[in-house]
Amino acid sequence: MTENAAHSPATGLIAFLGLGHMGGPMAANLIKAGHQVIGFDPVPAAVEAALADGIPMASTAHEAAAKAAVVLTMLPSGKHVLDAYQGVDGPGLLSIAKPDTLFLDCSTINVDEAREAAALAVAAGHRSVDAPVSGGVVGAEAGTLTFMVGALPEDFETVKPVLELMGKRIVHCGDHGAGQAAKVCNNMILGVSMIAVAEAFVLGEKLGLTHQALFDVASNASGQCWALTTNCPVPGPVPTSPANRDYQPGFAGALMAKDLRLALNALESTGVAAEMGPLASRIYDAFAAGDGAGRDFSGIITEIRDKSV
Ligand code: NAD
């Protein structure tokens, strides 16, 4: 067991629910650090991969959660999280977990759902933390994720040493739901800025600019942003960007469409007079409904180019 794990108040057993693209490598990093983990996933392929990584697996979520100090969820959506907490055709995890269990949700879900999940957990006598991530599968494998955390201060101190085993930046954003709020705001910036960068490159092409010339200027001028300098949507200027491998993700269009729908929900529920966020959401919904779901989100540039006269 590592120093961190040995001294963490959350050192007890972690029930890790959802061992997919992200959860699998995250749980493997906890095991490598010497933490006690028991996993559960309903999909046999995920179970096999987890067992191969040395993660002990339970046959039900209840079996894993009943004996855990921390119930960590890494699930596709807020509905999955709320269904698991409350139960669908029987008791939910909140009613079978030991009192004062720490429910740690790392999935990306609606801010309102995160607040609802936290209220339910607290009402059932537990603790709640929302800690969505950025960094993708590569970050999950390397243990370099950024965690955006919504938690009471004492719960943040409890989970921080655990999160440090899976990530390199752990940011306490505020109370319950604040982690999801930070995630949704960040990804709205990302979606909007990628569209802007892609439109600028297509305009540059029409105006006779080389990609390199536009990159050399914008990356050192006021157009500078992550969508340009790290995930550049044209091949060449940034050799590691997905554009150089035919837009293999990276960050898939389906995930960007999902995150922008969460941003749209948050914009609507708060009444913000936004124009760009909702437009970006429509653009990425259309991209994901076509062949963009499995392509990197920077592939939006090919749609813009194809539609241009
Ligand atoms: P995934 O679909 O690969 O994995 C989700 C896993 O949850 C699946 O294996 C599924 O079988 C399992 N599952 C579903 N219901 C369950 C239940 N009740 N109990 C236990 N397991 C259950 O998805 P992913 O790519 O790993 O993403 C997980 C979350 O992380 C999502 O909310 C996603 O938006 C977010 N996220 C993903 C990325 C990424 O690059 N993939 C990046 C940042 C955040």
Residues whose N, C-alpha, C, O or C-beta is under 5 A from the ligand:
A	BS01	NAD	L17 G18 L19 G20 H21 M22 G23 F40 D41 P42 V43 A46 A61 M74 L75 P76 S77 H80 A84 C106 S107 T108 V133 S134 G136 V137 G250
